[in-house]
Amino acid sequence: MRTRPVRLTVTGMAYNRNEEDEAMHLTTFGTLSGNSKLWKLRYTERRGDSQDKHDVVMTMGEGRVTVTRKGAFASDMVFHKDHRFEGSYRTPFGDLSMGIYPTQVDYTVNKDGDGSVSLKYQLDIQGRYTSVHKLDIAFETNKNLKKDEET
């Protein structure tokens, strides 16, 4: 499949111990490329409360999802159900060790390039439990966007 433009709806929730839960909702545009074995979803994430932007590349294949975030707060993560991943979380103030333990790793992409990603994982920073995260991303191709505009 050639690269196609997609609209993404990103919904995230962090369930923090002893603190208020954090929710995030974002609608943005990006691109999808790949085939039935390996998909690449690229988009730019901007938070409304800051000027920071993060370029995100999500690769889906063989039961795994890898996420590379570039920007002021950067990371590389591998989500493979029931397999712990250890890496680093790069910040303007220095690097922190990070561990994730995914309990849900699901993704689908249909023949038209529409699909979704659903991840749930425990996050540790500097060896200490911080929160459980749930991330859901739905994406649809421009072809379907044009149908929505016509109706």
Contacts in CASP RR format, 6 or more apart in sequence:
PFRMAT RR
TARGET T0000
AUTHOR 0000-0000-0000
METHOD contacts of the structure
MODEL  1
MRTRPVRLTVTGMAYNRNEEDEAMHLTTFGTLSGNSKLWKLRYTERRGDS
QDKHDVVMTMGEGRVTVTRKGAFASDMVFHKDHRFEGSYRTPFGDLSMGI
YPTQVDYTVNKDGDGSVSLKYQLDIQGRYTSVHKLDIAFETNKNLKKDEE
T
1 32 0 8 1.000
1 33 0 8 1.000
1 34 0 8 1.000
1 35 0 8 1.000
1 113 0 8 1.000
2 33 0 8 1.000
3 31 0 8 1.000
3 32 0 8 1.000
3 33 0 8 1.000
4 31 0 8 1.000
4 32 0 8 1.000
4 33 0 8 1.000
4 113 0 8 1.000
4 141 0 8 1.000
4 142 0 8 1.000
4 143 0 8 1.000
5 29 0 8 1.000
5 30 0 8 1.000
5 31 0 8 1.000
5 141 0 8 1.000
5 142 0 8 1.000
6 29 0 8 1.000
6 30 0 8 1.000
6 31 0 8 1.000
6 32 0 8 1.000
6 41 0 8 1.000
6 113 0 8 1.000
6 114 0 8 1.000
6 139 0 8 1.000
6 140 0 8 1.000
6 141 0 8 1.000
6 142 0 8 1.000
7 27 0 8 1.000
7 28 0 8 1.000
7 29 0 8 1.000
7 30 0 8 1.000
7 139 0 8 1.000
7 140 0 8 1.000
7 142 0 8 1.000
7 145 0 8 1.000
8 26 0 8 1.000
8 27 0 8 1.000
8 28 0 8 1.000
8 29 0 8 1.000
8 30 0 8 1.000
8 41 0 8 1.000
8 43 0 8 1.000
8 137 0 8 1.000
8 138 0 8 1.000
8 139 0 8 1.000
9 25 0 8 1.000
9 26 0 8 1.000
9 27 0 8 1.000
9 137 0 8 1.000
9 138 0 8 1.000
9 139 0 8 1.000
10 24 0 8 1.000
10 25 0 8 1.000
10 26 0 8 1.000
10 27 0 8 1.000
10 28 0 8 1.000
10 45 0 8 1.000
10 135 0 8 1.000
10 136 0 8 1.000
10 137 0 8 1.000
11 23 0 8 1.000
11 24 0 8 1.000
11 25 0 8 1.000
11 26 0 8 1.000
11 135 0 8 1.000
11 136 0 8 1.000
11 137 0 8 1.000
12 23 0 8 1.000
12 24 0 8 1.000
12 25 0 8 1.000
12 133 0 8 1.000
12 134 0 8 1.000
12 135 0 8 1.000
12 136 0 8 1.000
13 21 0 8 1.000
13 22 0 8 1.000
13 23 0 8 1.000
13 24 0 8 1.000
13 133 0 8 1.000
13 134 0 8 1.000
14 21 0 8 1.000
14 22 0 8 1.000
14 23 0 8 1.000
14 123 0 8 1.000
14 131 0 8 1.000
14 132 0 8 1.000
14 133 0 8 1.000
15 21 0 8 1.000
15 131 0 8 1.000
15 132 0 8 1.000
15 133 0 8 1.000
15 134 0 8 1.000
16 22 0 8 1.000
16 130 0 8 1.000
16 131 0 8 1.000
17 129 0 8 1.000
17 130 0 8 1.000
17 131 0 8 1.000
26 45 0 8 1.000
26 46 0 8 1.000
28 43 0 8 1.000
28 44 0 8 1.000
28 45 0 8 1.000
28 46 0 8 1.000
29 43 0 8 1.000
30 41 0 8 1.000
30 42 0 8 1.000
30 43 0 8 1.000
30 44 0 8 1.000
31 41 0 8 1.000
31 42 0 8 1.000
31 43 0 8 1.000
32 39 0 8 1.000
32 40 0 8 1.000
32 41 0 8 1.000
32 42 0 8 1.000
32 109 0 8 1.000
32 113 0 8 1.000
32 139 0 8 1.000
32 141 0 8 1.000
33 39 0 8 1.000
33 40 0 8 1.000
34 40 0 8 1.000
37 61 0 8 1.000
37 62 0 8 1.000
38 59 0 8 1.000
38 60 0 8 1.000
38 61 0 8 1.000
38 62 0 8 1.000
39 59 0 8 1.000
39 60 0 8 1.000
39 61 0 8 1.000
39 107 0 8 1.000
39 109 0 8 1.000
40 57 0 8 1.000
40 58 0 8 1.000
40 59 0 8 1.000
40 60 0 8 1.000
41 57 0 8 1.000
41 58 0 8 1.000
41 59 0 8 1.000
41 60 0 8 1.000
41 117 0 8 1.000
41 137 0 8 1.000
41 139 0 8 1.000
42 55 0 8 1.000
42 56 0 8 1.000
42 57 0 8 1.000
42 58 0 8 1.000
43 55 0 8 1.000
43 56 0 8 1.000
44 53 0 8 1.000
44 54 0 8 1.000
44 55 0 8 1.000
44 56 0 8 1.000
45 53 0 8 1.000
45 54 0 8 1.000
45 55 0 8 1.000
45 56 0 8 1.000
45 69 0 8 1.000
46 52 0 8 1.000
46 53 0 8 1.000
46 54 0 8 1.000
52 71 0 8 1.000
52 72 0 8 1.000
52 73 0 8 1.000
53 71 0 8 1.000
54 69 0 8 1.000
54 70 0 8 1.000
54 71 0 8 1.000
54 72 0 8 1.000
54 73 0 8 1.000
54 74 0 8 1.000
55 69 0 8 1.000
55 70 0 8 1.000
55 71 0 8 1.000
56 67 0 8 1.000
56 68 0 8 1.000
56 69 0 8 1.000
56 70 0 8 1.000
57 67 0 8 1.000
57 68 0 8 1.000
58 65 0 8 1.000
58 66 0 8 1.000
58 67 0 8 1.000
58 68 0 8 1.000
58 117 0 8 1.000
58 137 0 8 1.000
59 65 0 8 1.000
59 66 0 8 1.000
59 67 0 8 1.000
60 107 0 8 1.000
60 109 0 8 1.000
60 117 0 8 1.000
61 107 0 8 1.000
63 80 0 8 1.000
63 81 0 8 1.000
63 105 0 8 1.000
63 107 0 8 1.000
64 78 0 8 1.000
64 79 0 8 1.000
64 80 0 8 1.000
64 105 0 8 1.000
65 78 0 8 1.000
65 79 0 8 1.000
65 105 0 8 1.000
65 107 0 8 1.000
65 117 0 8 1.000
65 119 0 8 1.000
66 76 0 8 1.000
66 77 0 8 1.000
66 78 0 8 1.000
66 79 0 8 1.000
67 75 0 8 1.000
67 76 0 8 1.000
67 77 0 8 1.000
67 79 0 8 1.000
68 75 0 8 1.000
68 76 0 8 1.000
68 77 0 8 1.000
69 75 0 8 1.000
69 76 0 8 1.000
72 91 0 8 1.000
72 92 0 8 1.000
73 89 0 8 1.000
73 90 0 8 1.000
73 91 0 8 1.000
73 92 0 8 1.000
74 89 0 8 1.000
74 90 0 8 1.000
75 87 0 8 1.000
75 88 0 8 1.000
75 89 0 8 1.000
75 90 0 8 1.000
75 98 0 8 1.000
76 87 0 8 1.000
77 85 0 8 1.000
77 87 0 8 1.000
77 98 0 8 1.000
77 100 0 8 1.000
78 85 0 8 1.000
79 85 0 8 1.000
79 100 0 8 1.000
79 102 0 8 1.000
79 105 0 8 1.000
79 119 0 8 1.000
79 121 0 8 1.000
80 102 0 8 1.000
80 105 0 8 1.000
81 102 0 8 1.000
81 103 0 8 1.000
81 104 0 8 1.000
81 105 0 8 1.000
82 101 0 8 1.000
82 102 0 8 1.000
82 103 0 8 1.000
83 102 0 8 1.000
84 99 0 8 1.000
84 100 0 8 1.000
84 101 0 8 1.000
85 99 0 8 1.000
85 100 0 8 1.000
85 101 0 8 1.000
85 102 0 8 1.000
86 97 0 8 1.000
86 98 0 8 1.000
86 99 0 8 1.000
87 97 0 8 1.000
87 98 0 8 1.000
87 99 0 8 1.000
88 95 0 8 1.000
88 96 0 8 1.000
88 97 0 8 1.000
88 98 0 8 1.000
89 95 0 8 1.000
89 96 0 8 1.000
89 97 0 8 1.000
89 98 0 8 1.000
89 125 0 8 1.000
96 125 0 8 1.000
96 126 0 8 1.000
97 125 0 8 1.000
97 126 0 8 1.000
97 127 0 8 1.000
98 123 0 8 1.000
98 124 0 8 1.000
98 125 0 8 1.000
99 123 0 8 1.000
99 124 0 8 1.000
99 125 0 8 1.000
99 127 0 8 1.000
100 121 0 8 1.000
100 122 0 8 1.000
100 123 0 8 1.000
100 124 0 8 1.000
101 121 0 8 1.000
101 122 0 8 1.000
101 124 0 8 1.000
102 119 0 8 1.000
102 120 0 8 1.000
102 121 0 8 1.000
103 120 0 8 1.000
103 121 0 8 1.000
103 122 0 8 1.000
104 118 0 8 1.000
104 119 0 8 1.000
104 120 0 8 1.000
104 121 0 8 1.000
105 118 0 8 1.000
105 119 0 8 1.000
106 116 0 8 1.000
106 117 0 8 1.000
106 118 0 8 1.000
106 119 0 8 1.000
107 115 0 8 1.000
107 116 0 8 1.000
107 117 0 8 1.000
107 118 0 8 1.000
108 115 0 8 1.000
108 116 0 8 1.000
109 115 0 8 1.000
112 141 0 8 1.000
112 143 0 8 1.000
112 144 0 8 1.000
113 139 0 8 1.000
113 140 0 8 1.000
113 141 0 8 1.000
114 139 0 8 1.000
114 140 0 8 1.000
114 141 0 8 1.000
114 144 0 8 1.000
115 138 0 8 1.000
115 139 0 8 1.000
115 140 0 8 1.000
116 136 0 8 1.000
116 137 0 8 1.000
116 138 0 8 1.000
116 139 0 8 1.000
117 135 0 8 1.000
117 136 0 8 1.000
117 137 0 8 1.000
118 134 0 8 1.000
118 135 0 8 1.000
118 136 0 8 1.000
118 137 0 8 1.000
119 133 0 8 1.000
119 134 0 8 1.000
119 135 0 8 1.000
119 136 0 8 1.000
120 132 0 8 1.000
120 133 0 8 1.000
120 134 0 8 1.000
120 135 0 8 1.000
121 132 0 8 1.000
121 133 0 8 1.000
122 129 0 8 1.000
122 131 0 8 1.000
122 132 0 8 1.000
122 133 0 8 1.000
123 129 0 8 1.000
123 130 0 8 1.000
123 131 0 8 1.000
123 132 0 8 1.000
123 133 0 8 1.000
124 130 0 8 1.000
END
